[in-house]
């Protein structure tokens, strides 16, 4: 009886062991299958990630720089003897947000929008190619090649606003311009249409041709001498929408510029000659000449001086 019981027990143990081993083997097989499936999915996901990271959009965003500026003005007017009323208060002069970066080693981009004065206005929106030696070709909306004060960023102006002399100078326009520069010189030329969001009209847009040349015979740590000459011609020979006040037929500007610096003292000025002709159909038809100029001086009490960039 005991031998029979022992035999039955051993047989049951053997059967149980075989069953457990068989179960473990099956579970291991299932785990291996699942691991292989996970490896395949992971490999597929890695390939998708690599394709996304190597896509043009990803390469553009990889080197992207987000930038902006906020400039606030406060105004107060003494109206005791004023002929027209002015409003005191605080206003946002510039509230800009933009993005810039490189698509490749020789191709860069910039987009900037201004949200000041409860409006949205596109400023810079262009591509710039620098594949040629000491040269830059710019496509899109940018500043035309006229006037040192206009070309200078509002972040770097000595005063709160630009001079009144710049009222007749072209602002940002859509077009193409080319720059070529050396160690002590720079020449720039461009052809432009109108800016983004131009006025309502039913015919061809105006166009502008601009050119500018500058030299810096002296440029060292203590001294700087910059001389420049620029010209622009704008043709507006078209029918202007009646809701606008633009009755100019064409205008021709010639400008001269000077920067002289000795250590921390800087003297800067421009002279602009404007010869304009008004449309005989919508305006007076007169030919008029304007001249404008400004001069300004600055001095750093702490001994620094502004840096001069031959590229910009």
Wavefront OBJ file of the C-alpha trace (Angstrom):
o trace
v 0.000 0.000 0.000
v 2.810 2.407 0.899
v 4.776 1.555 -2.254
v 1.690 2.192 -4.365
v 1.082 5.559 -2.633
v 4.711 6.595 -3.175
v 4.512 5.627 -6.844
v 1.336 7.658 -7.311
v 2.902 10.655 -5.535
v 6.065 10.517 -7.661
v 4.029 10.184 -10.816
v 1.883 13.186 -9.832
v 5.013 15.232 -9.084
v 6.528 14.312 -12.438
v 3.310 15.243 -14.253
v 3.083 18.536 -12.309
v 6.717 19.381 -13.041
v 6.303 18.667 -16.724
v 3.166 20.791 -16.758
v 4.891 23.690 -14.993
v 7.911 23.459 -17.304
v 5.594 23.329 -20.274
v 3.739 26.391 -18.935
v 7.001 28.264 -18.343
v 8.191 27.390 -21.833
v 4.960 28.650 -23.336
v 5.143 31.869 -21.284
v 8.764 32.422 -22.356
v 7.757 31.893 -25.962
v 4.952 34.428 -25.584
v 7.362 36.903 -23.968
v 9.852 36.457 -26.788
v 7.144 37.109 -29.363
v 6.018 40.231 -27.502
v 9.582 41.490 -27.143
v 10.161 41.032 -30.860
v 6.958 42.948 -31.624
v 8.038 45.745 -29.257
v 11.484 45.868 -30.873
v 9.902 46.165 -34.313
v 7.590 48.943 -33.111
v 10.479 50.775 -31.429
v 12.606 50.501 -34.577
v 9.727 51.809 -36.689
v 9.165 54.676 -34.248
v 12.894 55.545 -34.314
v 12.831 55.712 -38.111
v 9.780 57.976 -38.043
v 11.479 60.241 -35.485
v 14.621 60.441 -37.613
v 12.601 61.287 -40.717
v 10.783 64.031 -38.803
v 14.024 65.455 -37.367
v 15.583 65.513 -40.853
v 12.575 67.174 -42.504
v 12.887 70.759 -43.859
v 10.485 72.124 -41.235
v 12.487 70.580 -38.408
v 15.788 71.885 -39.800
v 14.305 75.387 -39.997
v 13.038 75.274 -36.411
v 16.248 73.722 -35.088
v 18.227 76.999 -35.296
v 15.255 79.324 -34.868
v 15.544 82.295 -32.517
v 12.443 83.990 -31.161
v 12.952 87.682 -30.400
v 10.950 90.784 -29.656
v 10.904 94.262 -28.185
v 8.584 96.444 -26.156
v 9.059 100.218 -26.228
v 6.736 102.484 -24.259
v 6.453 106.273 -24.608
v 5.004 108.725 -22.092
v 3.940 112.139 -23.386
v 3.125 115.385 -21.662
v 2.308 118.632 -23.473
v 2.285 122.199 -22.164
v -0.852 123.498 -23.835
v -0.968 127.024 -22.423
v -0.211 128.550 -25.821
v -0.966 125.620 -28.115
v -3.038 126.203 -31.242
v -4.225 122.592 -31.299
v -4.869 120.242 -28.420
v -2.507 117.364 -27.745
v -3.298 114.372 -25.560
v -1.113 113.492 -22.592
v -0.664 109.847 -21.786
v 1.308 106.639 -22.128
v 1.379 104.610 -25.311
v 3.182 101.574 -26.684
v 5.431 102.790 -29.476
v 6.644 99.353 -30.560
v 5.533 95.870 -29.533
v 7.234 93.381 -31.823
v 7.572 89.633 -31.952
v 9.556 87.711 -34.536
v 11.528 84.646 -35.473
v 14.788 84.300 -37.383
v 17.245 81.551 -38.166
v 19.029 79.569 -40.853
v 17.651 77.079 -43.348
v 21.174 76.202 -44.495
v 24.683 77.631 -44.173
v 23.989 80.232 -46.865
v 20.241 80.785 -46.535
v 18.666 82.596 -43.591
v 15.219 83.992 -42.859
v 13.538 86.609 -40.700
v 9.908 87.384 -39.905
v 8.834 90.166 -37.558
v 5.418 91.607 -36.747
v 4.475 94.772 -34.854
v 1.373 94.852 -32.622
v 1.589 98.444 -31.369
v -1.284 100.952 -31.526
v -3.957 98.224 -31.541
v -2.903 97.063 -35.006
v -0.958 94.232 -36.591
v 1.658 95.143 -39.176
v 4.292 92.965 -40.865
v 7.777 94.472 -40.643
v 10.571 92.220 -41.931
v 9.621 89.110 -43.911
v 12.476 87.913 -46.100
v 15.002 85.282 -47.120
v 18.689 86.216 -47.372
v 21.272 84.317 -49.426
v 24.970 84.741 -48.560
v 26.583 82.082 -50.742
v 28.789 84.577 -52.589
v 31.896 86.076 -50.978
v 31.122 89.200 -48.910
v 27.677 89.457 -50.491
v 24.058 89.173 -49.413
v 20.976 88.900 -51.655
v 17.668 89.560 -49.906
v 14.218 88.522 -51.186
v 10.968 89.680 -49.575
v 9.952 92.661 -47.463
v 12.880 94.590 -46.010
v 14.239 98.109 -45.727
v 15.244 99.702 -49.051
v 18.830 100.841 -49.433
v 18.447 104.505 -48.499
v 19.239 106.567 -45.391
v 21.513 105.488 -42.570
v 18.987 106.486 -39.912
v 16.225 104.374 -41.478
v 18.503 101.355 -41.914
v 19.500 101.579 -38.262
v 17.389 99.488 -35.877
v 15.044 101.269 -33.480
v 16.872 99.377 -30.713
v 20.036 101.359 -31.466
v 18.755 104.914 -31.976
v 20.163 107.628 -29.741
v 16.768 109.341 -29.445
v 13.224 108.080 -28.894
v 12.148 108.709 -32.497
v 13.872 109.223 -35.834
v 14.277 112.732 -37.211
v 11.617 114.576 -39.220
v 14.013 114.432 -42.182
v 13.044 110.795 -42.672
v 9.361 111.479 -43.401
v 9.907 111.306 -47.168
v 12.146 108.213 -47.055
v 10.814 104.817 -48.139
v 9.815 102.366 -45.440
v 9.918 98.550 -45.726
v 8.918 97.317 -49.189
v 8.642 93.969 -50.980
v 11.456 93.415 -53.469
v 14.993 92.189 -53.979
v 18.279 93.853 -53.064
v 21.936 92.905 -53.302
v 24.790 93.917 -50.993
v 28.522 93.732 -51.672
v 31.004 94.834 -49.034
v 34.716 94.951 -48.322
v 36.856 95.928 -45.379
v 36.200 99.667 -45.817
v 33.357 99.957 -48.335
v 29.868 98.743 -49.144
v 27.540 99.091 -52.149
v 23.863 98.119 -52.193
v 21.119 98.295 -54.824
v 17.552 97.082 -55.014
v 14.241 97.154 -56.844
v 11.005 97.201 -54.854
v 7.253 97.233 -55.231
v 4.893 98.130 -52.425
v 4.723 96.975 -48.834
v 2.566 94.157 -47.519
v -0.985 95.467 -47.067
v -0.755 98.345 -49.545
v -3.596 100.731 -50.309
v -6.658 99.850 -52.361
v -6.145 100.377 -56.095
v -7.257 98.997 -59.450
v -4.072 99.198 -61.544
v -0.328 98.511 -61.396
v 1.582 99.088 -58.178
v 4.301 101.659 -57.794
v 7.944 100.639 -57.995
v 11.164 102.002 -56.523
v 14.837 101.775 -57.503
v 17.425 102.434 -54.805
v 21.210 102.436 -54.538
v 23.669 103.290 -51.764
v 27.422 103.377 -51.381
v 29.462 103.927 -48.224
v 33.141 104.093 -47.314
v 34.924 104.069 -43.961
v 38.473 105.360 -44.549
v 39.049 105.459 -40.784
v 37.824 102.730 -38.465
v 39.788 101.838 -35.347
v 39.295 101.730 -31.597
v 39.608 105.513 -31.135
v 38.385 106.974 -34.427
v 35.761 106.407 -37.095
v 34.844 108.237 -40.280
v 31.881 107.033 -42.335
v 30.729 108.689 -45.579
v 27.741 107.648 -47.635
v 25.761 108.616 -50.719
v 22.374 107.169 -51.677
v 19.612 107.695 -54.211
v 16.105 106.392 -54.793
v 13.534 106.868 -57.533
v 9.869 106.001 -57.050
v 7.339 105.945 -59.879
v 3.671 106.241 -59.000
v 2.345 106.784 -62.528
v -1.013 105.164 -61.923
v -4.582 105.889 -60.912
v -4.744 106.173 -57.142
v -7.845 105.157 -55.248
v -9.936 108.174 -54.298
v -9.831 107.253 -50.618
v -6.089 107.950 -50.424
v -4.211 111.246 -50.321
v -1.337 109.970 -52.464
v -1.248 112.265 -55.496
v 2.490 111.983 -56.201
v 3.420 110.877 -59.704
v 7.124 110.302 -59.015
v 9.832 111.319 -56.573
v 13.631 111.308 -56.690
v 15.693 111.396 -53.500
v 19.423 111.976 -53.071
v 20.980 111.646 -49.635
v 24.374 112.195 -48.109
v 25.431 110.845 -44.702
v 28.292 111.352 -42.292
v 29.440 109.725 -39.056
v 32.537 110.971 -37.251
v 33.661 109.504 -33.925
v 36.546 110.262 -31.621
v 36.659 107.901 -28.652
v 33.328 108.357 -26.822
v 32.112 111.378 -28.813
v 30.081 110.776 -31.989
v 28.683 113.243 -34.512
v 26.129 111.998 -37.029
v 24.080 113.721 -39.721
v 22.286 113.376 -43.062
v 21.134 115.684 -45.846
v 18.271 114.622 -48.131
v 17.133 116.319 -51.343
v 13.667 115.382 -52.601
v 12.431 116.331 -56.078
v 8.790 115.359 -56.534
v 6.159 115.718 -59.232
v 2.441 115.622 -58.474
v -0.116 113.911 -60.689
v -1.884 116.339 -63.004
v -5.090 114.220 -62.958
v -5.561 113.768 -59.195
v -3.222 116.490 -57.899
v -1.849 119.901 -58.749
v 0.637 118.733 -61.373
v 3.352 120.874 -59.761
v 7.019 120.010 -59.533
v 8.422 120.754 -56.100
v 11.753 120.367 -54.346
v 12.194 119.621 -50.646
v 15.359 119.545 -48.578
v 15.745 118.098 -45.109
v 18.628 117.419 -42.798
v 19.548 116.640 -39.215
v 22.635 116.574 -37.035
v 23.022 114.930 -33.652
v 25.809 114.321 -31.186
v 26.298 111.782 -28.416
v 28.864 111.193 -25.697
v 29.323 108.204 -23.393
v 30.197 109.385 -19.887
v 31.533 105.935 -18.999
v 34.000 105.761 -21.891
v 32.350 103.256 -24.254
v 31.536 103.835 -27.923
v 29.136 102.350 -30.406
v 30.491 99.555 -32.570
v 30.510 99.889 -36.364
v 29.512 96.898 -38.500
v 30.777 96.755 -42.062
v 28.101 94.164 -42.859
v 25.113 96.222 -41.697
l 1 2 3 4 5 6 7 8 9 10 11 12 13 14 15 16 17 18 19 20 21 22 23 24 25 26 27 28 29 30 31 32 33 34 35 36 37 38 39 40 41 42 43 44 45 46 47 48 49 50 51 52 53 54 55 56 57 58 59 60 61 62 63 64 65 66 67 68 69 70 71 72 73 74 75 76 77 78 79 80 81 82 83 84 85 86 87 88 89 90 91 92 93 94 95 96 97 98 99 100 101 102 103 104 105 106 107 108 109 110 111 112 113 114 115 116 117 118 119 120 121 122 123 124 125 126 127 128 129 130 131 132 133 134 135 136 137 138 139 140 141 142 143 144 145 146 147 148 149 150 151 152 153 154 155 156 157 158 159 160 161 162 163 164 165 166 167 168 169 170 171 172 173 174 175 176 177 178 179 180 181 182 183 184 185 186 187 188 189 190 191 192 193 194 195 196 197 198 199 200 201 202 203 204 205 206 207 208 209 210 211 212 213 214 215 216 217 218 219 220 221 222 223 224 225 226 227 228 229 230 231 232 233 234 235 236 237 238 239 240 241 242 243 244 245 246 247 248 249 250 251 252 253 254 255 256 257 258 259 260 261 262 263 264 265 266 267 268 269 270 271 272 273 274 275 276 277 278 279 280 281 282 283 284 285 286 287 288 289 290 291 292 293 294 295 296 297 298 299 300 301 302 303 304 305 306 307 308 309 310 311 312
